[in-house]
Amino acid sequence: MKTIKAFAAFVMSAVFIVSLAASNVSHAENKTAEADIKSAKSAVLLECSTGKALCGLNENMRLPIASITKIMTLLIAAESIEAKKLSFSDTAVCSAHANSMDGSVIWLEKGEEMSVGDLIKSIVIASANDACVMLAEHIAGSEEDFVGLMNDKAAALGLKNTHFVNCVGYDDKEHYSSARDIAIMAAQLRKYNYYDDFLMTRLDSVRTGTSRETQLLNTNKMITYYNGITGLKTGTTDAAGCCFAATAKRGNMELVAVVLGCASDSDRFDAAESLLDHGFENFERVTPRPDVSELVEVPVEGGVKSGADTRFAEVPEMILEKGSGSRIKYHYSRTETVAAPVEKGQTLGYVTMTVDGEVIGNAKIVAAETVERLDLGKCLYYLFSAFFRL
């Protein structure tokens, strides 16, 4: 009975810790940036590795997103490359549908062949709509089926304010996303390095050296001057206004800033730069280090061993306000005893981390080994083993 009561108390404290941590994270994520983002209808700043939103403005508002759409197009392509289903050296053929695209294009002709590498280069650097549709058709057979993959991926990522109708970003009342959803897409895309060179290229060309050579100009002006910039994508239509998703990395922290619905080209770059500056100036990525001396053996009742060794499960990295890392305090809670059998990895306690009294996260203390239940068969086995060792 004592064991049951102790374990019940442990579970209740664990539930309280988790709920309190969630409350504090939610509060931090809703904090408005001290950054100049008033020119945007919606904006968010997110850290890529943890997915933590550091600040925002109407970040869940559904809005048209123009060519920011191509972040998802490029993510589907990157995953196809990762799965060995697509290669830069593959050759695609332009359809009549791809040829019919307008806006930003590289003037692909029906029946024209182009490598996947050149199509991706045209999309990343120049946001070429015809190249985007041609790539989508090469991957999925049709743009419609490719859009289905985009929406499936959005659902898998938990993007509740995103729906795609096309793969390029043309205005449609059923084609929308939010700043937060776009930031999550961008963070996913930054897990792959296939496009790194293109993302940082200001001027290039396709069909180079031929009579149909076409220049590609990157509209992301920040690649020419912002410290740590790594990408990513601009977008502009009448309905969407001027939009921008910018990624930048300094040290071990990569941020993505998304601004939607700005009135001008300069407004979107200023707002994104202000968000990134705010992030790098005020936050840091920290790896908590709980005390391994707290990993004591937990008594086991009815087991082949009297106790189970413990270890910390994965301790999550955290994004904290600068200077907070040195003020992390660790609070340990463990079940007093546990009944056999005990499975390796079974939760036996928690370490809760706080800064200035506020919970910032927690990690599990788990069994480092399996401890089987001691039954009659095992008793006889150990008795005979001990006898024959005499």
N, C-alpha and C positions, 0 to 999 in steps of 0.2 A: 504493500500500500504506500509505503514511504517513497518507493521508486516511482510509482505512478504519479503521486502528487508532485514530486520533484520534476518529472518529465513534463507534466502538464504546465507547471509554472514556467519551465524553460520555453515551451512552445508559445505560451501567451506573451512572454517577453520578446520572443523572436518576431511574432506578428506585429507587436507594437513598434519594434525597431524598424522593420521593413516599411510599415505605413508612415512612420515619422520621416524616414529617409525620402520616401516618395513625395511627401508633402513639401519638404525642403527643396528637392530638385525642381518640382513644379513651380515653386515660388521663384527660384533663380531663373528659370527659363522664361518667365513672364516679365522679367525686369526689362524696362525700356532702356535702350542704349543712350549714353551721353554722346551721341553722334548726330551729325546733321543729315537726317534721312527724311525730313519733312517734305522734300520734293517728290517722294515716292508714295504711291497708294498703299504699297505693301513692301515689307522688307524683313530680313532675318539675318542673323550672324550665327553660324553653327561651326563647331569643331568637328573635323572629319572623322577622326578615329573613334571617338566616343559617341558621336551623334548628338552631343549636348548643344542645345540652343542657348546662346549667351545673351541674346537680346533680340527684340523684334518690334515690328509695327504691323498690326493686322496680318500677322504671318500665316493665318489659316484662311484668308479671304480667297475665294475662287475668282480668278481673273484670266483673261486671254494672255498668252505668253509668247506669241510670235515664234521666232527661231530658237528660243530657249528649249523648245520641243526637241531639238536635235540632240540634246544631252541624253535623252532616253534612246533615241535612234542609235547614237554612238555607244551607249551602254549595251544594247542588244548585240551590236556588232562586236564589241570587245569580248562579251561572253561567248560568242560564236568562235572568235579567234582562240580564246582560252580553251574551248572544248575541241579544238582542232577541226572544226567544221567550216572554217573560213580562213583564208590566208591572203596577205597583201599581194601575193603573186597570182592569185586567181584572176581570170578574165571574165568580165560581165558584158552583156550586150544591151544596148539601149532600146527600150520599147517605144511605141508611139505614145504611150501614157507618160513615160519619163520625159520624152521630147516636148510634151505639151506644157510642161511647167513654166511658170513665169516668175518675175521678181529677180532675185539673185541667182544667176545661172552661169554655166560654162558652155552653153550652146551645144549640148549633146544632140547628135542627129540619130534618127531611127536607124538601127542596125549597127551603129558605131560601137566598136569594142574599146574597153578601157580597163586597166587593172583595178582591182579592189583598192590597192594602195593609193592610186591616183584619185579614185573616187573619195576615199576617206580624207585625203589631203585637201581636196576641194571643199568638202563639208566642214572640216575643222577650221581651215583658214578663211575660206570665202563664203561659207554658209550656202553652198550651191544647192538649190532646190532640186534641179534635175538629177544631179549626182546622188542626192539623198534618196530619191524615189528609185533610181536605178539600183542602188545598193540594197534597198529594202526588197525589191523584186528579186534580186539575185539570192538573197538570204531566205525569203519566205515564199517566193513564187508570185506574189502580188502585193501591192501596197496594202490592200485590205487585210490580208492575212498577217502582214507584218505589224499593222496597227493592233491586231489582236494580240500579238506577242507583247507589244508595248503596254497594253492595258493589263495583260496577265502579270507582267513584271511589276507594274504599279500596285496591283493588288497584293503581290507577294511581299512587297516592301512596306505594305500597310499605308499606302498613300490614299487617304480617304477623300482628298479634295482634288483629285486628278482624273481626267478622262481625255483620251486622244481620239481624234477623228481622222487625222492625217499624220504623216511622219515628218512634215516640214515646218508646220506652225501656221498655216493659213488660218485666218479668222473664221470661226464657226461657233455658234452659241453653245454647242456641245463639246467644244475643245477648250479645255481650261486646266489650270493647276493653281497651286498656291506657292508663296515664297518658301515656306517650310518644306513642302513636298519636293520642290526643285532642289533645295539644299541637300536633301537626303539623296536624290538622284545623283547630284554632283559629287557627293562624298563617295557614293558607290563607284562612280566612274573613275575617281582618283585612285582607286585600288589597283587600277591597271595602268601600265606605262607605255602602251602601244602608241599613244598619240602625243607623247611628251614633246617630241621635236616639232611636230606640226603646231601644237598649241603655242610654242614660243617663236614661231616664224612670222615675221611681219609681211614679207613679200616673197612669193614663189610663182611657179607657173606649171601648167600641164600642157601636153603636146609640145613640149619645149623643142625648139629648133625646126618646127614645121611651119607651114603657112597658116596653120590654125592655132598657133601658140596662144594660150590664154593666161593672162596674169591673175594671180590670186592675192588679194589684199586683205590682211587680218584687221577686222574692225575693233579688236580689243587693244585700244591704245595703251592700256596700262602695262603691256608687256615691254614697252620701251622705257619705262621709268620707275615702276613700283618695286621696291625692295622685297624680294621673295616671291614675286608673282609666278604662278604656275599655270594659269589659264583663266577663263574658260570659254564663255559663250555670250554673245550679245544677241538681241532680237528686237525688231521694230516693225510694227504694223499700225494702221490707223486705230484699230480697236485696242491694241495692247499698249500703245505708246512706246517709249524707249525702255527696254528691259536689259538686265545684265546679271549674270552669275559669274562672280570672280573668285578664284582660289589663289591662295598665297601660303607659303610655308616659311617659317623662321625657326631654326633649331628643330625641336622635336614636335612642333605643333603646326598643323595645317588647318586653315580656316576657309570657309566658303561664305561669301556675302552675296545675298540675292536682293535685288531691288526691281520692283515691277511698277509699271505705269508712270514713269517719269515723263516730264514734258519735253525734255531736250536731251541731246547726246551728252552734253557737258554735265547735266544734272545727274545722269545715271552713273557716270564715272566718279563724280564728286561724292555721291552718296555711298557708293561701294568702297571707295578709298577711305571715307570717314569710318565706316563700319569696321574695315580691316584694321585701321589704325587703333580704333578703340579696343579691339580684341587683343592685338599684340602688346598694347601698352598696359592693359589691365588684367590679363589672365596668363596662366602658365599651366603646362601639363605636368602632373605630379604622379609618381608611383609610390603609394603608401607602403611602408615597411613595418608591419606588426612584429612584435617581439617573439622570436622563435622559442625563447625560454618559457613562454606561456603554453607551449604545446605539451601539456602534461598527459599522462596516461589516464584514461577514463575507466573506472572499475566496471567489470562485466560480470553479471550474475548468471551462473549456470553455464559458463563457457569453458572451453578447453584451456583458455588462459584467463587469468584473473583480471586482466585489463587490456584495453585496446590503445595502441599508439595513435597519435593524431597528427594532422598536418593542416595547413591552411589550404583551402581551395584557391582557385585563381583570384588574386586580389586585383580588382579593376583599377585601371589608370583613371585619373580624375582631372578635370579642368577646374582650377580654383583661381580665385583672385590672387594676384601676385603677392608673394610674401606669406601666404597662408600655409604653404606646405610645411614650414618649420613649426607651425603651431598645431599640427594634427595630434590629437590625443586618442589613445586606443583603449577600448573598454571590452573586456572579455567575459563571456557567459558560456557555461558548459552544463550539460546534464550531469547530475550527481552520479548516477549509475545508469547502466543500460543492460537490458536482458539479451542474452544470446538467442539466436545468432546475430552477429554484427557483420554487415557487408562492407567491404572496402569502398570508401567514398561516401558512406552513410553520414548524414549530418548529425554532429554531436554537440555543436555549439556555434557561436557567432563571435566575430570581433566587429565592434561598431566603432566607426571613426567620426570624431567631432572636431570642429574648429570653433573656438570661442563659445562652446556650449551647443552649437547647432550640428545636428547629424548631417554628415556629407556622404555617407555610404557605409556599406557593411560587406563582410565576406564570411563565408562559412568556415567553421572548423569541422573537419571530416575525419573519419577513421582512415588510418594509413594502411590498415590490414584487415583481413577477414578473420573473425573469431567465431568458430563453429560452436554449436550447442553441445554440451557434454551429455551424452546418453549412455545407456548400458553397454552398447557395443564399443564405444570409444573408451569407456572405463576399462573394459576387459583388454582392449588393445594396448592401452598404456601400462596396465599391470603386467601383461605378458612381456611387453617390450622392456620394462624395468627388470623383470625377473631374469631374462636372458642376457642382460647386460652385466649381471652379477658375476 
